[in-house]
Structure formats: C-alpha cells, structure tokens
Amino acid sequence: MALEGEIASWREFRKSLRSTGSREDLDGMFDQARTNCMAAGNAVRPVVFEGMFMAIAFSHEKRLANLTKGIEELRIEMNPQKEP
C-alpha cells in the first residue's frame, strides 16, 4: 500500500526523535492517517503525502471540535445560569 510506503520513508525521522513520547505521538499521527486512508485514497492525489497529511489534519480537526464541545459543556455545567 502506498500509505505504508510513505510512513516507512519517515523511519529515520522517527528514530531521531528523542523527547519522551515523541515517537509515540508520531505513531499516533500515522495511525490517524491509516484510519482515514480510504478517504485520502479517494482524493486521487499524485503525491501520497498530501492524502496522508489531509487524513491527519482531518483527524486533528475532529479531535479539536470534540475538545471544544467538551470544554463548552463543562463551562455550562460549572456556571449554570440562575433562573430569575
């Protein structure tokens, strides 16, 4: 699969990451690309990285939207409006 080849091409970059959790974070990004690889493949981009990047960006956008929603729900829960 082209996506796995693209991920494999980042092997040296992954090995150079030294800070705690960085390799796991990169692996998580690649897993997000794998999760959305069908949609990325349907984009029919000549450069595999473009589809991979969009799949990761889309996954991040979904996570940000969920976090924003959760924060708003907590804000409302912690500061309920007093009824007149």
VENZILIN-V173270 format. One record per residue. SS is DSSP state (A for helix, B for strand, O for the rest). Layout:
ss->[SS,SS]
//
This chain:
ss->[O,A,A,A,A,A,A,A,O,O,A,A,A,A,A,A,O,O,O,O,O,A,A,A,A,A,A,A,A,A,A,A,A,A,A,O,A,A,A,A,A,A,O,O,O,O,O,A,A,A,A,A,A,A,A,A,A,A,A,A,A,A,A,A,A,A,A,A,A,A,A,A,A,A,A,A,A,A,O,O,O,O,O,O]
//
